Amino acid sequence: MTKVKSQTVHGYNTLTMNNYLSDKIKIISFFLIIIVMYEHCGFRNDDNGIEGMIFNQKIQKLFITILGRFAVPLFYMISGYLFFLNVNTLSDVFSKVKKRFRTLFIPYVIAAVVYTLILYLIFLIPNLNKFVNENPIENLIDNNLISNLYSIFLYNNDRYPFPFHLWFLRNLIFIIACSPALFFIVRKRLFAVSCTLFLFLLSNDKKISWDEIA
């Protein structure tokens, strides 16, 4: 078995990528994608399942309530690992942040704006808006510009931005923005600070609304 290579820089062991590790991450990511897709194909609130498919319902509950819960956290772990790969100094962290600004933040903004515009155009077309269950654009139209930007890119409800399917990227961008502080805490071995920060994030399940900020 091929071992993961490491190098010592400034007294710290730094992992480096090789073909074995790269293939391993790709395989794990592939299975995580399948689990996430399967998790979003459940029968939802139907406890009995479709007639003749009760066993299928039990299998889906297994993936949704148990196995599916670790998929997204593992994606965050893989993203964090790849972000800090070959990072030795704080300047390396800022260099990675700049790259993620181009490859993550800008695509996120474009995707959020395009999604919002498409929905807006759909509700302008009389015979097309009937195929959509509700009109989420009304809430944006009634708000001011700052509130709309906050809803589109950060929080439109208790958990998601207006383009709700982009919540993973929103959270990842926030974590990357905090990466210099996280790097400093880990390198300085501030264990107590790390535990306190982790427990705070774990317990803070309430969103910060724009009304509270303004």
Disulfide bonds with the S-S distance in Angstrom:
none
